[in-house]
Amino acid sequence: MHPSLINPAVVGYICAMGLALAYLVQRHELVHRLSVLATLAGWAAHTVALIVRAVELGAPPLASLTDAISVGVWVIVLVELLVEQRSGVRVLRAFVLPVVVVLALKLTAAGRPASLAPVLAGAWIWIHIALAMVGFAAFVFNFAGAIMYLLQERQLKSKRPGAFWYRLPPLETLDRLTFRTLALGFPFLTVGLLLGAIWARTAWGSALTFDPLAFLSLVAWLIYAGTLAGRAAAGWHGRRAAYFAIVGFVALVLTLGAGLFLPGRHGS
Amino acid sequence: MGLFVAGLSHKNAPVALREQIAVEEDKLRELLRDLQGDAVLPEVVVLSTCNRVEVYGVADAPGEARTAAFRQLCRHRGLDLAAVEPLLYTHLDGDAVRHAFRVAASLDSMMIGEPQILGQVKDAFALAQACETVGPQLHTLFSQAFSVAKRVRSETEIARHAVSVSFAAVEMAKKIFAGLAGRAVLLVGAGKMSELAAKHLVEHGAFPIYVTNRTWARAQDLARALSGTAVPWDELPTALASVDIVITSTGASQPVVTCAGVARAMHGRRGRPLFFIDIAVPRDVEPGVDGLDGVYRYDIDDLKQVVEANLRERAREAQRAETLVEREVAKYLARQTDVEIIPTIVSLRARLEEIRRGEVQRALARLPDATPETRAAIDALSTAMINKILHAPVTKLRESSRAGASRSWLELVHELFGLGRRS
C-alpha cells in the first residue's frame, strides 16, 4: 500500500472515531456531523489509494493480505455509512470505527509488500479473498452489535440508566442486528474458505497442509457455524449469541494476525 | 418604546398568592382591553397559568406600566397591590426577550421540559391577538419565542425521557423491544398505576391486553375498561409463556410470580424477552428472576430510580437548551438593533447625498469646459467626503444600539442633521 496515500485515509478514520466516541458521551449535533465528514474524507482518500494500488498492480488489489485488509476496511466504512443512513442508529459508528482504526493502522505499518509469487495471481484468488473480506466486514458489524447488546443488557439488568442507556437502540434491534450480520457473513466466509481450499489443492496439491491462517479461519468458521446452529435449532438469543459473536470475532482477528505475522502461505 | 415583562412565578411567589392572582379567560379579555385603553400599554399580552402570572408589554415607561397592570390584576381579585409588588420581577429589553424564550421553551417551568407551557403561552398570545392588544414588537417577540421553543424541543432531549413512573415503564419497554406495536400485555391484579401504565402501552401500539385477577368479576371489569380479554387466575403460568410485558399490582403478601414459574415460561419463548413491571408493594415478582437470561424485572423503586436518572439527564439537556436560547437572544437583539437604527442611517445618508448632488451640480455649472475626467473626479471626491463624514456617526449608532442605549443618540443625530422628527 502506498503510504503517502493511505495515511490521509487513516487520519480521517482516527478523527472520525474520536468524534464518534465523543458523541457517545457529549451529544452534540456538530460532533456527529464532523465525525461523518471525517469518515467521508477518509473513505474518499482510501478510494483513491485503492485505485492507485490497482493501477500499480495492474490487477484488483486483492493479492496480498495487506491489500485485502485494505479492501475489507474500505467495505466496512462504506457499509457503516449506508447502515447508519438507513437505520438512523448513529452510535453504531462509535463501535465500528475503533475496529476500522486498528485494522487501518496495520496498513500504515506494513511496508510495501514484495511482489507476489506467480502462483498467487488469478481470478480464483481474487474471488477467494473478496468473499472472505465481505464475510469479515459482516462479522465486524456482528461484533459491534454484540458489544452494544451486552452493554445495553447490562444497563437494563442493573436498573441504573447510564450514558449508554440513552444512546443505544433497544435490545431486540441489537439482537436482530447480530443475527442478520451472522446470517449474511456466514455464507461468504464459507464459500471464501472453500475456494481457498480448492485453490490450495490445485496450487500445492493438498487442501489440508498446515497454514496458520487457514487453521484459525476454520476455527472461526466453526464458532460461527455453531452460533448459527444454536440460533436456528435451540433458539439461542441475546446474551449467549452475543458472547459467541465476540469469541468468533476474536478468532477472526487472530486469523488475520496469524496471516500478517506468522510465516505461511498467506504471509504478506 | 421599551419591551418589558413583569410578573411572579413558582420561583418567588407562594401558591397561595399565585392562585389568588391568576385570571380566567373572560376576565383576561376585559383586563387586556382596559390596560390598552389606559394608553400606558400600547402592546400587552398577559400569561396566566397556575405557576405564573406575567405581563408582557411595550411601553414608554415600563415601571409605570407595570404598576398599572398589576393594580388592575389585584383590583379584580380584591388584593392589595402593596402585598404583591415586592414579589414582582421585571425584565427589560434583552432580559425580557431571554425570559420570554426561556418560558416558552419550558426552561423556567417547575418541571423543566414539561410540554404544557408552550400551549399556554400560545393561548395567551392568541387571546391578546383577538383583543387586538398585540403590536409589531410583541408579535415578533412571540413568534420568535415559539420557534425557539420548537428548536429546543427538537434539538435537545429536554422533554424526551419519562419523569413519571408509569411513563418510565413504557420507556423501559421501548429499550427492550424494537417498538411496542403488537406486544401482548398481561395485567395481574388491578390498581390505578398499573391501569395507567397499561394505557400508555396501548397508546404506543401494545396489543392485545389480557387481564387476570383472583376475583373473576374484577378481571372482567378491568378487561372491559381496557378493551382486553379476561384470563382465569389459574392460567397465569400459561399466559406468562405467551405475553411480552407483565404488569403486576396485586395485594398479595407473597409473590404471585416465582422464579421457577418464570424459568418454565422462558423455555417455550425461544429467547423472546419478558418484561415485568412490578408495581405492587410487597412485590409480586420474585427478585430472583433477574438472574434469568432474557427476563427484565423493574419494581417500583427501580422505576423511581429510572425517573431520577431521567431528571438528571433533563438537567444536563437543559444546559444545552440554555446555550441555544442565549444564541437566539443574541440573534434577536442584533436584528432588533438593525430595525431600530437603519431608518435613521438611511435618511442621514439620503440627506448628505442630496446636499452633495446639489453642490456638485452647482460647481459643474461654473465649469462648462470641464473634461469628463474632471467631472468624474469631482463626483468621486464628493462621494468620498460624505462616506468619511458618515463613518463615525454610523459606527457610534451601531455601538450604542448594541449596548441598548441608542435612543438618545438617534434623537441627537436627527437634531444635528435636521432629519425631522423620528416616527
Chai-1 contact restraints between the chains, C-beta under 6 A:
chainA,res_idxA,chainB,res_idxB,connection_type,confidence,min_distance_angstrom,max_distance_angstrom,comment,restraint_id
A,L156,B,Y296,contact,1.0,0.0,6.0,A-B,restraint_1
A,K159,B,D302,contact,1.0,0.0,6.0,A-B,restraint_2
A,P161,B,V306,contact,1.0,0.0,6.0,A-B,restraint_3
A,P161,B,A309,contact,1.0,0.0,6.0,A-B,restraint_4
A,P170,B,K175,contact,1.0,0.0,6.0,A-B,restraint_5
A,P170,B,F177,contact,1.0,0.0,6.0,A-B,restraint_6
A,P170,B,A178,contact,1.0,0.0,6.0,A-B,restraint_7
A,L171,B,I176,contact,1.0,0.0,6.0,A-B,restraint_8
A,E172,B,F177,contact,1.0,0.0,6.0,A-B,restraint_9
A,E172,B,A178,contact,1.0,0.0,6.0,A-B,restraint_10
A,T173,B,A178,contact,1.0,0.0,6.0,A-B,restraint_11
A,G235,B,R270,contact,1.0,0.0,6.0,A-B,restraint_12
A,G235,B,G271,contact,1.0,0.0,6.0,A-B,restraint_13
A,H237,B,G271,contact,1.0,0.0,6.0,A-B,restraint_14
A,G238,B,G271,contact,1.0,0.0,6.0,A-B,restraint_15
A,G238,B,G294,contact,1.0,0.0,6.0,A-B,restraint_16
A,R239,B,D293,contact,1.0,0.0,6.0,A-B,restraint_17
